[in-house]
Amino acid sequence: MEQWTAAFAFLVVSGVVAFGLVAAAAVLAVRARRAPALKTTTYECGEEPEGLAWVRFHPRYYVVALVFVLFDVEAVFLFPWAVSIRGLGMVAVVEMVLFVAVLMLGWAYAMRKGALDWQ
């Protein structure tokens, strides 16, 4: 019962602190009387921008980004598993092989459909 009380107290205190910080930031915010003209310009690594800021990107860029995120998340799941492999046993090894196999099937499907080919 003491654990639930401590957990509830922690949630209440963290909620009060979060709300307090947001309220303090809203009340104490320093604002300029007049927005400088430089603030509304587009910034590109210190260079003057060429053309419009709103450029259409090919959907293939988004597909590559999603595949990157997919394999990045896979690496996040693999690391803690690899650290504690000795204590997990053979069942964990089989589950991780299945996890990686499903991801590899998805990658092979994307490669077969040509989703990652640059034209």
N, C-alpha and C positions, 0 to 999 in steps of 0.2 A: 504494500500500500504506500510505503514511503517513496518508492520509485515513481509511482504515478503522480504523487504530490509534487515531487521534484521536477518531473517532466512538465507538469501543468504550470508550475511556477516559472520554469524556463521559457515556455511558450508565451506566457503572459508578459514577462519582462522583455523578451525579444520583440514582441508585438508593440509594446509601449515605446521601446527604444526606436524601432523602425518608424512608427507613426510620429514620434517626437522629432526625429531627424528630418523627416519630410516636412512637417509643419514648421520647424525652425528654418529650413531652407526657403520655404515659401515666404515667411515673414521677414527674414533678414536678407533676402536676395538684393544684391546691388545691381541696379539697372542704369543704363546710360539714358540721359535725357533725349539724346538724338542718336540714332544708329549711324555709325560711320559708313561711308559709301564703299569702303574696301570690304566690309563684312558681307556684302551682297554679291561680290564677284566670285567666280569659279576659281578654285585653287588647284593647280596641277604641278606639284613639285617645284614651285617657284617660277614656273614658266607661264607666259601668257597663253591662255587656252586658244586653240585653233578650232573654229567651227562651233557647232552647238554642243551644249552639255548633254542633251538627250539624244543618245545614239542607240539605234537598235542593234542588239547583239544576236548572233545566230544561236538558235536553241541548243546547238551542239556544245557550246560553252557550259550551259547549265547541266547538260547530261554528264559532262566530264566532272563538273563540280560535285554532282550527286554521287558519282562513282567514287570520287576521292573521299567524300564524307562516309560512304559505306565502308570502305576499307580502313579508314581512320577509326571508326567505331569498332571495327573488328579487332584492330590492334589494342584498343582500350579494353576489350573483353579478354583478349589473349594474355595480357601482361599479368593480372592478378591470378589467373589460372596457372600460368607457368611458375609463378613464385610459390604457390602452395600445392604443387602437383603431387608431392610425396604423401601428403595427408589426405588427398582426395580419393585415391584409389583408381582402379581400372574403369569404373563406371564413368568417372569424370573424363578420362582419356577418350572413351568411346563417344561421349556427348560432344566433346570438343572437335573430334574428327567429323562428326555429323554436322556440326555448326559450320566448320570450314568447308565441308563438301557442299553444303547448300549455297554458301557464298560463291564458291568456285563455279557451281552450276549457273548461278545468276550472271557471273562474269563471262562464262563461255556463251551463254545465250546472247548477252549484249555484243560480244565479239562476232558471233555468227550473224546477227542481224545488222552488223555494220554500224552500230550506234557510236562506236569510238573511233571510226575511221575518219581521217581528215581528207577532204576532197579538194 
